[in-house]
Amino acid sequence: MAGKFEIYKDNGGEFRFRLKAGNGEKILASEGYKDKSGAENGIASVKKNAPDDARYERKESSNGKHYFNLKAANHQVIGTSEMYEASSGMEGGIESVKKNAPDAAIDDQTA
């Protein structure tokens, strides 16, 4: 099964998207957007920027867990990963986004 983007509304009424791998694991999540078009534009930006390794900002949280941000050309964060115990898990997550995002279908759960 291929990866997919899901557009959904959060508890505050904002639109968000998440990228799931073919196995259903969430690998990237967005910020909240007031309008669905913002989430749709975010997905388009993820699809465009995902293949470029330079767009990934690798980070370590205060509790020692690893995560990454995917950034657009203007350096704005367009998606954030889950937390990983090890940097190797984070690198695997980045590879999964690179592989899944460009051709992922969009499942609009707000329609």
Summary of the structure (lengths in Angstrom):
residues: 111
radius of gyration: 13.2
end to end distance: 22.7
largest distance: 38.9
contacts: 325
relative contact order: 0.25
helix: 28%
strand: 33%
